[in-house]
Amino acid sequence: MFVASDTVNEFKSENGAIHVIERRCKLDIDAPRLLKKIAGVDYVYFIQKNSLNRQDRTLHIEAYNETFSNRVIINEHCCYTVHPDNEDWTCFEQSASLDIKSFFGFESTVEKIAMKQYTSNIKKGKEIIEYYLKQMEDEGLTFIPRWIPSVTYNSENCTSRTARPVSPAINIPDTATKEGLNNKEVLNTSSSPSEPTTGTPDDKLDADYIKRYLGDLMPLQESCLIRLRQWLQETHKGKIPKDEHILRFLRARDFNIDKAREILCQSLTWRKQHQVDYILDTWNPPQVLQDYYAGGWHHHDKDGRPLYVLRLGQMDTKGLVRALGEEALLRYVLSINEEGLRRCEENTKVFGRPISSWTCLVDLEGLNMRHLWRPGVKALLRIIEVVEANYPETLGRLLILRAPRVFPVLWTLVSPFIDDNTRKKFLIYAGNDYQGPGGLLDYIDKEIIPDFLSGECMCEVPEGGLVPKSLYRTAEELENEDLKLWTETIYQSASVFKGAPHEILIQIVEASSVITWDFDVCKGDIVFNIYHSKRAPQPPKKDSLGTHSITSPGGNNVQLIDKIWQLGRDYSMVESPLTCKEGESVQGSHVTRWPGFYILQWKFHSMPACATTSLPRMDDVLASLQVSSHKCKVMYYTEVIGSEDFRGSMTSLESSHSGFSQLSAATTSSSQSHSSSMVSR
């Protein structure tokens, strides 16, 4: 039952064609009273956004739940359009999705209630439309003329209003931030310049900026970009990628913000953990790769995309794997993708239009059963998996030339691991078919077709060839090399359990030294503490008594503070506890006042019971039902700067090693630490 609503955002274009209004709706759900008591709410709140485009004659209505959005996800979309064959007819489409992750053990009950309500609403929908049509007829309104641009439109009517809370006395879960909502956010469209959401020029989503760097964006797509970027700014300080990069992840998930946010956050953590941002500057490919890897960059295609040429048929994949191992090949492919991103940015500047992907030309002449060697195929599948997860929508077109008879076998093995949208970009030519109509000349200028494809341009891509067996390494050598290559990270992972915090010890010899930290909360919510003790705790033991160390697949767990120690007597707290939510990145520093031993602690965060009611909070109920919620994961890095290097100036902290992402030019501005008793987020 609809109770009330408040407008939280409203936007009108200057010419009056586009009107977007967003409301926060208060609903009374016809649910059992016991279920409402357990949930701790009397009403639920939905966000509804209406986007009217008078010029295109379309109306889109989106609705999703704000209440319980971390437990239940409801999305509804209604669309009114003009019939393509008869412009006097209106087409109406309605769809909805329901995803119940958890609801205090009442998942099946909630699903039945929701489906019953939605079925009932669909039946009422036609009645409501007919009611208002009849009301318009009674008022004498039977025809609405087609919209015409008005030059007298008053732009002062463009408003963005922040609504008053509907019912401040009701306890509503704080999910607005997690869902990327902000009542002060203005929904912008390409027809009206927007105000920057941060101080960096790249954040201005005006029409020229979109056309120059992002390409064509529908108003709803632009809104998704703004909301996802704002969510990143609130939870991933210092790690905000450029709009072009965020847009790739949105496009990869058809602008589903929740799905795009999930894979983007995973990718940002992956980049930081393995220092992918620095791979072009810090890693030099082994000489074997430079001599025998038959691939390289070669000008650009007709659309301005960077062109990468890979002579896979001439490459000894078995020899490369035996000589280098999977990790070296994977790292080399990552460096190629990073170079591709860089070249896309350069070509965007050169051609004056957005170029966000590259073209890959794969020559398969020479492909044989040797290329189907099982470890080589395994390495290829792993590389595809990593690239698909972290470089979505970067491949604009893949031209496969001179495919031999053995190619269908390889394609059968590889294609299931390639995304459907990516497979649509594949063009496969057998024999010399690429020289005919619809072939290579349709995509690449004649002047830059490589000489080995009967072109006139000398291509500097290595010819490949067999890797000498004298360069092969033993299985033990490859295993050790793989471990070395893929563990060269300054970050460590740790698991935090309920009742078992993770702690690290830092010994300070001179007062006024600076302890710096940088950590990501990968899973769950944690509390970060800093303690000081004059005496060192006992080293961790591997038994179940006193201090202990736990090793798990997701990271280690070390406890240093003995259970018999008392706070205030054996050790003291030097900073106020800091509660950190899942997905947050935290950087900070502490200027030590005394020498001795400092303990950094990451502790499981237990939600306190609601003080206004004797009923348990929904988070407490969920925690008691789900064992997995008793485990958190953090990835951290710490460093101590001596007092002689500190000199009392916080600016010297900029010299500390940082793993912040370099995808954004604004990254370094957030890597400066704050005063001794503050933590930057």
Secondary structure, 3 states (H helix, E strand, C coil): CEEEEEEEEEEECCCCCEEEEEEEEEECCCCCHHHHHHHCCCCEEEEEEEEEECCCCEEEEEEEECCCCCCEEEEEEEEEEECCCCCCCEEEEEEEEEEECCCCCCHHHHHHHHHHHHHHHHHHHHHHHHHHHHHHHHCCCCCCCCCCCCCCCCHHHCCCCCCCCCCCCCCCCCCCCCCCCCCCCCCCCCCCCCCCCCCCHHHCCCHHHHHHHHCCCCHHHHHHHHHHHHHHHHHCCCCCCCHHHHHHHHHHCCCCHHHHHHHHHHHHHHHHHCCHHHHHHHCCCCHHHHHHCCEEEEEECCCCCEEEEECHHHECHHHHHHHHCHHHHHHHHHHHHHHHHHHHHHHHHHHCCCCCCEEEEEECCCCCHHHHCHHHHHHHHHHHHHHHHHCCCCEEEEEEECCCCCHHHHHHHHHHHCCHHHHCCEEECCCCHHHCCCCHHHCCCHHHCEHHHCCCECCCCCCCECCCHHHCCCHHHHHHHHHHHHCCCCCEEEEEECCECEEEEEEECCCCCEEEEEEEEEECCEEEEEEEECCCCCCCECCCCCCEEEEECCEEEECCCCCCCCECCCEEECCCCEEECCCCEEEEEEECCCCEEEEEEEEECCCCCCCCCCCCCHHHHHHHHCHHHHEEEEEEEEEEECHHHHCCCHHHHHHCCCCCCCCCCCHHHHCCCCCCCCEEC
